[in-house]
Structure formats: structure tokens, C-alpha cells
Amino acid sequence: MRILVTGGAGFIGSHLVERLLRADHDVAVVDNFDPFYEPRRKRRNLAAVRDHARLQLHEADILDAAALQRAFQAAKPERVIHLAARANARLALREPAAYARVLGEGTINVLEQARENGVEQFILGSSSSVYGLNAKVPFAEDDPIGTTISPYAAGKRAAELYGHVYAHTYGLPVTCLRFFNVHGPRQRPDLAVYTFVRLLLRNEPVPFYGDGSSGRDYTYIDDIIDGVEAALHTVFPFKIINLGGNHPVLLRDMVATIESELGVTAERIVLPPQAGDVPRTFADISRAERLLGFAPQVPFAEGVRRFVEWYKREVLDD
């Protein structure tokens, strides 16, 4: 199968690219190596497969329609997995227009190329952030989406809606996968587990927002890739599907798990909750179980252990 992955040099994308190549697919990566965090990290993400005979790498921005068209024409993809985005929901509060362009216009550019090139299936990497302040837990795909509280979440929801337009109007099969708090090796350095591990290994105090009762449905990267891979084998006219761990971890318990793994005790700097942060995420994964056979395998503590092992080996912060 010929598959084009946008954002393929990032955290989730690079793991997915490796999995797809192991399954003998032809993979084209489109990535602009955005300097939000050091491009060297993303290049390192692809180092193991960079010279793979079945890999194409196109350094292109999804906002550059002409460059995107060239990538599609070279790759001739049968399937598209769209993961490219501007990351970090908190930064989006300071740059909402930039996020709107990438998540909105950028997604339209990718959808348009998929339509023009006869792509058989479009998979969109969406986010649990679209649920916002949803009071009902766990979050289910049919819940009303009316309490979004960050520009990043609004952009992801807009991308889903554009996907629905292309499915309904142009007949492009679209599956939107709402990822819940993905963690593991190669995760971005601004994400929570990475941040706490780095600070604790440096014997520096950690920021502790609120009273520690906020919860996140941390989902290990391998489980997320299992879900994406399963989605490739089931084409829907249009479908939204949660991919989550189905087991929220409170902030205080997350810190305690990392303390236990590292054998240290954190000095906490207690701060007020941050703007744009939701009090919890919690995935109802019954649809994913039914349609994709999705079943998360890696508990949070084991995921932290694997991350710490990777972090110490990679020494990315020297």
C-alpha cells in the first residue's frame, strides 16, 4: 500500500512511519521540520529509516499548496494519514491565528490533494482537546462539542468538520482519530512526562498546577500506533473514533509514578491552573474496541519506565 504521512518526522508520525515500513508499505513523509522544538530531534526520529528503500521524505509545509502537490504527485498515495499540526495548546493562546491557518487551511490543502489524487482513505489525527469542558465522563464521540476552550482545540475540531465536508460532498472516506494524551519515547520536550523527568533528573523543582486533582488519559505511543494501523484496514465513509488509555491518571499520581521510577522526591512549585487547560480527559473507547479491535496494552507506569530508559539512553538535553 502507498501511504503518505504528514508530520511524519514528529513524535507520533515517526513511530507510525517505522511501523508502516515494517509492514512493507511504501511511505512518503511530508514534514516542514518546524522549529517549535529543535529540528535535529525530528531528524533523529527518522534516523533509523532515513535510507529505507521504500521511504520518500519531502521537506514541505502543508501551507505550501504547490510543494504539497509535488509530494502527492511523487508519492501517488492510496491512503493519507494527516498528523501535521502546530503543537502545544498553551502556545496557541498566544498565536491563535497561526494555529488556525495550519489546522484549518493546512488541513484543507491536504484534503484537496487527497481528493484530486483519488486517495482511497484519509485518516486525520485529531485530539481529545475538542471535548473541552465536557462534564460527562468518559468522553464519547457523540457527545456535544460546545465547550472547547483553546484555539488549538478549536482548530482540531475545524479540521474534523472539513473532513466531514470532504466525505459528504466529495465522497472521500475520512476517519478522524481523537488521540488522548500520547506519551512515550520521542515525545515532545514540552509535554508533561518529558518535562517532569528532565527536571527531576536535574534536581530542579517541578511546576505543580492546581491541587493535583486534574486528570489525563495517558495513552502509550505503541497503543496509539496500533489504533492507527487498525484504522487503515477499515474504511468508513466518515467516522470519529477515540483512541485513549481509558484510565485517567491524576497529576499527583503522575508525579508520584515518575518519582518512584527515578527514585527521587520532587520539590513542587504550586501554581494556579493554566488558561486553556481542561480539568480532565477520559476516553470512552467502546467504539474503537468494536470497530478496530482496539485494546490498550501498556499501563502508565510501564510507559514511564520505557520513556525513562529511552531518555537516559538518548541524552537529548546535554
N, C-alpha and C positions, 0 to 999 in steps of 0.2 A: 504494500500500500504506500502511496506517496502522500506524505503528511507535512504541512507547513505549520511551524510553531512560531508565533510572535512572542517576543520576550523570552526566547529560548535560552539565553545566557544567564537568566536570573535564577533565583533560589528554586522555585517550583519548576521553571522551564528546563533548567539544566538536568535535573533529576528525570524529568519526563523524556527529554531527548535521549539520555542514556538508556532508559527502559525501551523506548521505541527502536533504537538501533539494535539492542539485544534481541528484539523480536523480528529483526530483518526487514524493517520498514526503511524506505528512503525518506530521509528527513531534511527539510530545509528550515533553517533558523533565520528569523528576521529579528534583529536587535540593534538598538542605536547606542548601546553602552553608555547610557545616560550617567552623568557624573554625580547623581544624587548620593551614591556612595562609590568608592574608587572603582573605575572600570577594570583595574587589574584583578579585582576579586571575581568579576564576571568572566574575564578571560580565563582565569584559573578554574572556574566552574566547568568550562568546556575542554580543559587541557587534555583530559583522558580520551576524548573522542575527536579532537580537532582535526586530526588527519584521517578519520574514518572514511573509507571509500564511498559510503552511502550518505555522507553528510555534506550539505551545502550551507555555507554561512554568508548571509547577506547583511552587511552593516548598513542598516537603513532605518529611518524614522517612519512610524506609521502615519505621521502627519505629512510626509512627503509622498504624495499620491503617485508621482512618476516613478520614484525609486521602488515603491511598493509594487507597482505594475510590473517593473522589470523582474523583481523577485518572483512574482507569480508566474510570469512567462517562462522563467528559467526552471522553476520547480515543477510546474504543471501539477499542482497538488490535487488529490482526490478528496482529502479531508483538511480542514483548518482547525487548529487549536489556538485560540486567541487569548494570550496571557499578558501581553504588553500593557503596561499602565504606568502612571506616575504613582509611586508608592508613598506610604506614610500618611495616614488620615489626619494626623495633627498638623503636618506641614500644609495640608490642603486648606486649613483655616486661614493661612497667610497668603496663599496663592490660588484662590478658588477658580479664577479664570483659566489659569494654565491647566488645572486638573480637568476642567470642563472641556477644554479643547482635546486633550489626549483621550479621555474616556468617552467623549461624545463624537467629535469629528474623527478622531483616530479610529474608533470602532466602526464608524460608517465607512471609512476608507477601506478597511479590511473586509467588511461585509460586501462592499461594492465589487471589490476584486474577486471575492468568492463567487458572487452572482455572475459576473462577466466571464469567469473561467470555468463555469459548470461544476463547481465543487459539490460533492455529494452530501457533505455534512459539515456543519460549523459548530464547534464547541467553544463556548465563552466561559472564561474564568471569572466568575462573579464573587461576591463577598457576603459574609454574614452581616456586615455592617448595614446592609439595606434594611434590616429589621429594626434598626434604631432603638427606640424606647418601648418596643413591643412588650406589653405587660404579660402576655400569655407565654408560658414556657411548657415544654420546649417549643422552639420556633418551627413552624411548619410552612411549607411552600405556599399554601393557600391562605395564610394569614394576611390580613390587610397590611399594606405597606404605606403607612401615612405618618410615621413618627421618625423619619430619617433626620439625623442631627449633625451631619458633617457634609461638606462639599464632596469628599471622596465617596461617601455612601450614595449621595445623590447622583454622582457620575456613574457609579456602577449600576444603579437602578436604571438610569437613562440608557446605558448600554444594553441592558436586558430588554428594554422597551424597543430599541432599534432592532434588536434581534427578532422580536415578535413581529415587527413591521415587515422585515425581510422574509420571515417564514410565511406570514399570512398573504403578503402582496406578491412576492416573487417566487414562492414555493421552495425557498432554501431551508432545508431542515436545520433547526437550531436547538441545541441543548445548552442551557445555562446551568453551570455548576457553582453553587454557592459554597465557597470554601470557608471553613471555620478555623481561625487561629492556627495556621500551619506552623509547625516548628520542626527543628532537626538540623543536621549538618548543612552548611552553606546558607543558613537563614541570614537575612539582612542584619547588619550590626546595630540597627536602631530598634530591633524587636526585643521583646521583654526578656526572654530566656537568655539571649546573647548578651544583653546589657547587664543583667544581674551576674551572670557567670564572669564576664570581664571585670566588673567592679570588685567582686568578691576575691577573685584571684589576685587583684592588685591591692587588696586590703583597704579598699575605699568604701565609704558609706553608700548605701543604695537609696534611691528615692522610693518612698512608700506612699502612694497616692490614696487618700481617704483612710478608712478604718480597716482595710484589708479584706472587706467582705465582697468586693467586686469579683465576678467570676468569668472565666473564659473557657470555652470548649476547645481546649488544645487538641490538635489533631496531628499525628506524626506524618512526616512527609511521605513515607512509603505507603501509608494508608491512603493518602490523597492521590498518589500516582496510581494505586490500584483502582480507585474510583474513576479516574480519567481514562485509564486504559479500558475498563469495562464499558464506559460510555461510547468508546469508539466502535464497539461491536453491537450497539443497539441504536438504530437511527429512529428518531422521533420527528414528526412534523414540527412540533415545538414542545419543549418541556423544561421546567425548572426543577432542579434536584439539589438538595442539601448534601454536602459531604462534610461530616463532622465526627468528633470522637464520641458524642452522646454522653459525655461525662465531664461537666464543668469543674474547673479547679479554681478555688478561691485564691486571691492574691496572697494571702498569708500562708496558704498551703503550698503555693508555687515557690515562694521564697524558702520555706522550710525544706522542701524537697531538694532545692539546689544547695542549701546549707548542708544537708545530710550527705549529698553526693560529694561535695568538696571538703567536708569535714571542718567547716568554719562556721562562725556565727556572724551574721550581718549586723552592722551598725545602720539603723534605719533613720532616714530623714523624713519625717512625716510631713506630707504636703497635701493641699486640698485636691479634690478630684479635678482632672483636666477637662477643659472645654472640648466637646466633641466625643468624649469617651462615654460609652454606654455602660450601665451597671452590670450587665451580664450578656453572655452569648451561650446558647444551648440549642443544639441541633436535634430536631426530630428527624431521624434517618430512616423512618419506615419506608418512605418512597424509594430511597436508594437501595435499601435491602430488597425490596420487592422487584424493582426494575433492573437493578445492576448486580444483585448478589453482593452488595457492599457490606463488609463486616470489619470494622477497625480491629487491628490485632495488637497494636503497640501501646501499652499503658503509658501515662505521662512520665512516671519515674524512670521507666526504661528508655523513653525518648530522651530525657535529660541525660541519662548515663551515656547514651550514644553521642549526644551532642558534645558533652564534655570531653569524651575521648577524641572526637574529631578536632575540637578546639585546641586541645593541648598538642595534638599532632601537627596541625596546620600552622600554629603560631602566627596568625594573621595580624596580630596587633603589636608586633615588635617595633 
